[in-house]
């Protein structure tokens, strides 16, 4: 009995040591994950000082992905690689400030007639030059256009980006500027791609910005899902790394990343909205885009582009895009 009892005691002691070791390793692993997530969040939401163009996730080599896993995905500060003249636009470069003091730069292009102005906001990791094609097409329809560099991009100040949260203040400032510039025009309309779409929805829903309608292209339903999709594109498991990155990204940049959800903003948007979505988009799935669409509180229309990726729907099908935009601007416009 004593020997047996002694054996039992030794076994229990061994099990306790294994449990302690397991708990210690789990705690150490969790701490290591948080350190990595902190660095990844900082790299993702803070552009490097050098300007340039970012490579797509899908084009990265295994070695590049390994380096990013350790150091984070450092992104060059987006430059404007094209100028309006290339697209036949005689643009005026203008500057104005957001309510939190960030100085923003934009191109303004007037148009003859009484067309309502359309304001363009680019996606994450790009600049206003990335929407020149869309702006030129809308300007040719008779609408003045304003192409805005969101904070941290192109000619605007800063290096930080928040995937649309603080950028909503940039949308607010742009709307105030265009209303002062063209006080006799109805409107305006907002056109946002990805991050720019999230910023536009937040500006209207959370900040009370008044416009006549919004066009959202490749809009994500939540910041968490947007980050999860990026992890999956890298071939990495999303949980719990995506949650940690969203948490630390918010801490570093003064907002709650788990509350940055365009699908929630949509419920407070009661003006007409046109949703454009590429069905081959791996960064925003069709069900995620549909979730935003389904929660819109006002008149809405969803147009799918079967061949479009997470990029321009106009480039994918110009005729379909022009027909959808022309109809929306005509039907949603003021008197």
ABEGO torsion letter per residue (X at the ends): XAAAAAAAAAAAAAAAAAAAAAAAAAAAAAAAAAAAAAAAAAAAABBBABBEBBBBAAABBAAAAAAAAAAEBBBBBBBBABBAAAAGBBBBBBBBBBAAGBBBBBBBBBBBEABBBBBBBBBBGBBAAAAAAAAAAAAAAGBBBBBBBBBGBEABBEABBAGGAAAAAAAAAAAAAAAAABAABBOBBBBBBEAAAAAAAAAAAAAGBBBABBBBBGBBABAAAAAAAAAAAAGBBAOAAAAAAAAAAAAAAGBBAAABBAAAAAAABABBBBBBBBAABAABBAAAAAAAAAABABBBBBBBBAABBBBBAAAABAAAAAAAAAAAAAAABBX
